[in-house]
Amino acid sequence: MHTYVIIGAGSNKVKSLIRLIPNGIQNAAGVREIKMTVTSRDVAQLAGVSQPTVSRALRDDKRVSEATKDRVRKAAERLGYVPSDVGRALSSGRTRRIGLLLTDLENQFYPHIIAPAHDQLETHGYQLMLHTEVADTDTVAERLISNGLDGVILATSTIDSVVPLRLRDRGLPFVYFNRTSSGVQADSAVVDPIRGMEEAAEALFSQGHRRIAAILGPANTSTAINREMALREALAHHGISIPARYVHRGPFDTATGQAGTEQLLALPEPPTAIVCGNDVVAFGALNAARSAGARVPEDVSIIGFDNLPTASWPIIKLTTISYDLNAMARKAAELLIERIEKPGREVEEASFPSRLVQRQTLGPAAS
């Protein structure tokens, strides 16, 4: 099947009748062929819409009706038109690429945010680009800026990170996810740990726990600071404090949970319960307890935070603090899109409530 396009129609006259072929055109008589690249202008003429409408329709913009999108897609398919990322960037000043900066790719938490963030961005015609680094530094900021991104999702920032400052100074939009930095105010999607910690403290107290320990994340992350404050305040309502010997800090990884639990269980008077900074830390704590011959929850109860899919596995059944991680990842992407497209709007903090999910790692305090 051949596709013919009428060019310059008007007043019942046709200036030219051409057949578009891949990388070229041919007149209806097939006499001559001129190599050319099919453009969005050709698609617009065939679909009977404007050139900007073609661009919007092909990136599934909500402002374009479904009927128009269908007409444009069919026209693009008939012409063999493939949108050019370079062309889009030149015409709009945007690459429609969003960076997701991670400094801890091995952490089981982060793979779970990639899919919902990607899906939300794709709905609006953006691509998600994963950037992994070992730390937040000036060099990292420059790499992000030089990679032609329209914006960045910062998922592993520390409170003293220079990256948000550099991005702000260079005018590159960004959003905080799960963590924030004290140096630069920006849009953020974070979890509110207060309700979840209150429910955890109530459950621990009602089960007779008084010797409660905490294995916390790095002291230079807002996530660790907020969760520790919420835990201490929640326990204080029940007259319980956490002594220094019951506190262990480290990265949000299994090694931290393993090392912290080994030290806590070796104390002359070990805790009857351990609250962990996240589920990954709790997985390490469970491993350490088992290696030490301590039964969970008969000898020691363990509580996590995040409710990762692994936490519900029958072999683990971790009691943990939950929130809507998928919705939070989608919201971060949405906030960044809004910041890119409406740069003057007010800064927004989207806070997601938490709650305790009880499974099988919390039980009565050991006597």
VMD Tcl script that draws the C-alpha trace (Angstrom):
set ca {
  {0.00 0.00 0.00}
  {1.25 3.47 -0.84}
  {0.47 6.65 1.01}
  {-0.27 9.78 -0.92}
  {-0.34 13.25 0.54}
  {-1.96 16.28 -1.03}
  {0.23 19.34 -0.66}
  {-1.01 22.90 -1.06}
  {-4.71 22.09 -1.48}
  {-7.10 24.99 -1.67}
  {-9.77 26.46 -3.96}
  {-10.27 23.00 -5.49}
  {-6.67 22.96 -6.70}
  {-3.87 20.55 -5.87}
  {-0.37 21.89 -6.33}
  {1.35 18.56 -5.88}
  {0.50 14.94 -5.31}
  {3.33 12.95 -3.78}
  {3.93 9.48 -2.43}
  {5.95 9.35 0.74}
  {8.39 6.50 1.01}
  {10.98 5.80 3.71}
  {13.58 8.58 3.53}
  {12.18 10.02 0.33}
  {9.21 11.10 -1.83}
  {8.11 10.14 -5.29}
  {5.62 11.82 -7.58}
  {2.40 9.99 -8.42}
  {3.66 9.01 -11.82}
  {6.73 7.47 -10.28}
  {8.97 9.52 -12.54}
  {11.46 10.86 -10.05}
  {12.49 10.39 -6.42}
  {13.91 12.93 -4.02}
  {15.46 11.68 -0.78}
  {14.10 13.40 2.29}
  {13.30 12.74 5.93}
  {9.69 12.57 7.01}
  {9.03 15.33 9.51}
  {6.33 16.22 11.99}
  {5.15 18.79 9.45}
  {4.30 15.97 7.03}
  {2.42 14.14 9.77}
  {0.54 17.32 10.64}
  {-0.54 17.84 7.03}
  {-1.75 14.26 6.69}
  {-3.58 14.30 10.03}
  {-5.03 17.76 9.46}
  {-3.62 19.24 12.66}
  {-0.94 21.73 13.63}
  {2.69 20.71 14.06}
  {2.70 21.34 17.85}
  {-0.37 19.10 18.13}
  {1.61 16.28 16.52}
  {4.31 16.60 19.19}
  {1.77 16.68 21.99}
  {-0.24 13.77 20.61}
  {2.79 11.53 20.18}
  {3.87 12.08 23.77}
  {0.32 11.31 24.95}
  {-0.34 14.80 26.26}
  {-3.62 14.96 28.18}
  {-4.55 18.22 26.46}
  {-5.06 16.37 23.15}
  {-8.28 14.41 22.62}
  {-8.12 10.66 22.11}
  {-9.60 11.02 18.62}
  {-6.87 13.46 17.59}
  {-4.17 11.27 19.14}
  {-5.45 8.31 17.17}
  {-5.51 10.31 13.92}
  {-1.95 11.55 14.48}
  {-0.63 8.11 15.37}
  {-2.15 6.57 12.27}
  {-0.68 9.33 10.12}
  {2.76 8.85 11.71}
  {2.54 5.11 11.16}
  {1.54 5.48 7.52}
  {4.44 7.85 6.89}
  {6.96 5.85 8.87}
  {7.61 8.87 11.06}
  {9.83 8.38 14.13}
  {10.08 11.42 16.46}
  {13.62 12.67 16.97}
  {14.74 13.29 20.54}
  {17.28 15.77 19.26}
  {14.65 17.59 17.22}
  {12.32 17.75 20.19}
  {15.06 19.15 22.38}
  {16.00 21.81 19.81}
  {12.44 22.94 19.25}
  {11.31 22.95 22.88}
  {14.54 23.57 24.76}
  {13.89 20.35 26.68}
  {15.21 16.82 26.41}
  {12.31 15.31 28.39}
  {14.85 13.27 30.32}
  {14.68 13.04 34.11}
  {17.56 11.81 36.25}
  {17.14 9.63 39.35}
  {20.24 10.01 41.52}
  {21.13 7.07 43.77}
  {24.26 6.57 45.83}
  {23.32 3.15 47.16}
  {22.10 0.97 44.30}
  {22.63 -2.26 46.28}
  {20.01 -1.20 48.83}
  {16.83 -3.26 48.29}
  {14.70 -0.18 48.92}
  {15.57 1.74 45.76}
  {14.59 -0.73 43.01}
  {11.01 -0.46 44.29}
  {10.77 3.25 43.44}
  {12.05 3.00 39.86}
  {8.95 1.44 38.27}
  {6.30 3.83 39.71}
  {8.48 6.89 39.02}
  {9.14 5.68 35.46}
  {5.45 5.03 34.80}
  {4.41 8.45 36.06}
  {7.05 10.20 34.00}
  {6.26 8.18 30.88}
  {2.61 9.20 31.12}
  {3.75 12.79 30.62}
  {6.25 12.00 27.89}
  {9.42 11.98 30.02}
  {12.16 9.36 30.18}
  {13.75 8.22 33.44}
  {17.55 8.05 33.46}
  {19.23 6.27 36.38}
  {22.39 7.90 37.74}
  {24.44 6.02 40.33}
  {27.28 7.54 42.32}
  {29.14 6.68 45.51}
  {28.50 10.06 47.17}
  {26.88 13.49 46.74}
  {29.69 15.77 45.58}
  {30.35 18.78 43.36}
  {31.48 16.38 40.64}
  {28.17 14.54 40.77}
  {26.26 17.82 40.47}
  {28.28 18.83 37.42}
  {27.65 15.47 35.77}
  {23.92 15.84 36.28}
  {23.97 19.35 34.87}
  {26.05 18.39 31.84}
  {23.90 15.37 30.95}
  {21.14 17.49 29.42}
  {18.47 16.59 31.96}
  {15.26 18.54 32.44}
  {15.20 17.69 36.14}
  {16.47 15.35 38.85}
  {14.92 13.20 41.58}
  {17.27 13.18 44.58}
  {16.67 9.95 46.53}
  {19.81 9.59 48.64}
  {20.70 13.14 49.67}
  {22.32 13.84 53.02}
  {21.45 16.92 55.05}
  {24.84 18.43 54.23}
  {24.89 17.51 50.53}
  {26.17 20.13 48.09}
  {24.21 18.70 45.15}
  {20.90 20.53 45.83}
  {22.81 23.81 46.19}
  {24.65 23.33 42.90}
  {21.48 22.33 41.04}
  {19.63 25.34 42.39}
  {22.44 27.72 41.43}
  {22.52 26.29 37.89}
  {18.73 26.42 37.51}
  {18.17 22.65 37.15}
  {14.84 21.65 38.74}
  {14.90 18.86 41.31}
  {12.73 17.16 43.90}
  {13.62 15.39 47.12}
  {12.41 11.83 47.54}
  {12.30 10.23 51.02}
  {15.10 12.53 52.19}
  {15.62 16.27 52.32}
  {18.57 18.62 52.72}
  {18.69 21.49 55.20}
  {20.58 23.73 52.79}
  {18.02 24.16 50.01}
  {14.24 24.29 50.15}
  {12.60 22.35 47.33}
  {9.60 20.17 46.49}
  {9.64 16.86 48.34}
  {7.80 13.58 48.73}
  {8.50 12.14 52.16}
  {7.00 9.80 54.75}
  {5.70 11.06 58.09}
  {6.89 8.48 60.64}
  {4.95 9.79 63.63}
  {1.78 7.69 63.49}
  {3.65 4.52 62.60}
  {6.10 4.97 65.47}
  {3.25 5.76 67.88}
  {1.51 2.53 66.92}
  {4.78 0.61 67.24}
  {5.43 2.08 70.70}
  {1.90 1.22 71.81}
  {2.26 -2.36 70.54}
  {5.64 -2.78 72.25}
  {4.38 -1.36 75.54}
  {1.25 -3.50 75.53}
  {3.40 -6.60 74.95}
  {5.44 -5.80 78.05}
  {8.59 -4.47 76.39}
  {10.59 -1.98 78.42}
  {14.16 -2.70 77.25}
  {13.86 -1.39 73.70}
  {16.82 -0.81 71.39}
  {17.15 1.02 68.07}
  {19.35 0.37 65.07}
  {19.25 3.65 63.20}
  {20.43 4.99 59.86}
  {23.17 7.57 59.22}
  {23.00 10.64 61.44}
  {23.46 12.92 58.40}
  {20.19 11.85 56.74}
  {16.82 13.46 57.40}
  {15.20 10.02 57.21}
  {17.21 8.67 60.14}
  {16.80 11.87 62.18}
  {13.01 12.05 61.72}
  {12.46 8.37 62.48}
  {14.61 8.50 65.62}
  {12.79 11.60 66.90}
  {9.39 10.01 66.24}
  {10.42 6.78 67.99}
  {11.85 8.49 71.07}
  {8.82 10.76 71.45}
  {6.41 7.87 71.01}
  {8.19 5.76 73.63}
  {8.43 8.73 76.01}
  {4.61 8.82 76.17}
  {4.87 5.41 77.83}
  {7.69 6.42 80.14}
  {10.34 4.56 78.13}
  {13.69 5.96 77.03}
  {16.41 4.37 74.92}
  {19.79 4.35 76.70}
  {22.95 4.98 74.69}
  {24.06 1.34 75.02}
  {20.89 0.32 73.16}
  {21.53 2.59 70.18}
  {23.49 1.55 67.08}
  {23.91 3.63 63.90}
  {25.11 2.89 60.41}
  {24.16 2.84 56.72}
  {20.68 1.63 55.79}
  {21.92 -1.87 54.91}
  {21.86 -5.45 56.18}
  {25.42 -5.17 57.52}
  {24.27 -2.45 59.94}
  {21.43 -4.63 61.17}
  {23.73 -7.62 61.51}
  {26.46 -5.79 63.43}
  {24.05 -3.85 65.62}
  {22.07 -6.92 66.66}
  {25.22 -8.93 67.42}
  {26.38 -6.17 69.77}
  {22.99 -5.73 71.41}
  {22.44 -9.45 72.04}
  {25.92 -9.72 73.56}
  {25.09 -7.18 76.31}
  {24.74 -8.48 79.88}
  {21.12 -7.32 79.79}
  {20.09 -7.42 76.12}
  {16.99 -5.64 74.83}
  {13.74 -7.54 74.40}
  {12.89 -5.59 71.26}
  {14.80 -3.85 68.46}
  {13.31 -1.13 66.25}
  {15.20 -0.81 62.97}
  {15.64 2.24 60.75}
  {14.27 0.37 57.74}
  {13.38 -3.11 56.54}
  {16.81 -3.75 55.01}
  {18.40 -3.14 58.42}
  {15.74 -5.39 59.98}
  {16.63 -8.21 57.57}
  {20.21 -8.03 58.85}
  {18.91 -8.03 62.42}
  {16.87 -11.19 61.75}
  {19.94 -12.90 60.30}
  {22.05 -11.96 63.32}
  {19.41 -13.14 65.79}
  {19.16 -16.49 64.06}
  {22.95 -16.86 63.92}
  {23.15 -16.11 67.65}
  {20.49 -18.71 68.44}
  {17.97 -16.09 69.56}
  {14.37 -16.86 68.68}
  {12.22 -14.16 67.06}
  {9.93 -13.06 68.65}
  {10.24 -15.34 71.72}
  {13.67 -14.00 72.75}
  {13.75 -10.69 70.88}
  {11.16 -8.82 68.83}
  {12.20 -6.96 65.67}
  {10.36 -4.14 63.87}
  {11.29 -2.67 60.49}
  {10.23 0.35 58.47}
  {9.11 0.65 54.80}
  {7.08 -2.58 54.37}
  {9.04 -3.73 51.33}
  {7.49 -6.67 49.45}
  {10.12 -9.01 50.93}
  {8.88 -8.19 54.44}
  {5.64 -10.09 53.80}
  {7.32 -13.27 52.56}
  {6.19 -16.31 54.60}
  {9.78 -17.05 55.60}
  {10.19 -13.53 57.03}
  {6.78 -12.08 58.03}
  {8.37 -8.93 59.42}
  {6.37 -6.58 61.60}
  {7.07 -3.19 60.08}
  {5.88 0.36 59.58}
  {4.19 0.87 56.24}
  {3.27 3.73 53.91}
  {2.35 3.97 50.25}
  {5.79 3.79 48.65}
  {4.45 3.55 45.10}
  {2.28 6.63 45.54}
  {5.19 8.51 47.07}
  {7.45 7.70 44.11}
  {4.73 8.76 41.65}
  {4.18 11.97 43.60}
  {7.88 12.84 43.44}
  {7.77 12.46 39.65}
  {4.60 14.54 39.47}
  {6.07 17.32 41.59}
  {9.15 17.48 39.39}
  {7.07 17.66 36.20}
  {5.04 20.50 37.69}
  {8.23 22.31 38.71}
  {9.63 21.99 35.18}
  {6.44 23.13 33.49}
  {5.42 25.73 36.11}
  {8.70 26.95 37.59}
  {7.16 29.84 39.50}
  {4.79 27.84 41.68}
  {5.20 27.53 45.45}
  {7.31 24.78 47.00}
  {5.24 21.76 48.01}
  {5.97 19.05 50.56}
  {3.91 15.90 50.04}
  {3.88 13.93 53.30}
  {2.66 10.33 53.38}
  {1.23 8.88 56.61}
  {2.60 5.70 58.15}
  {1.06 2.82 60.09}
  {2.17 -0.34 61.84}
  {1.69 -3.67 60.05}
  {1.85 -6.51 62.57}
  {3.13 -9.87 61.41}
  {5.19 -12.45 63.30}
  {8.36 -10.74 64.50}
  {6.67 -8.89 67.39}
  {5.58 -10.81 70.46}
  {5.46 -10.61 74.26}
  {8.63 -9.48 76.01}
  {10.94 -12.26 77.13}
  {10.93 -12.64 80.91}
}
mol new
graphics top color blue
foreach p $ca { graphics top sphere $p radius 0.5 }
foreach p [lrange $ca 0 end-1] q [lrange $ca 1 end] { graphics top cylinder $p $q radius 0.2 }
display resetview
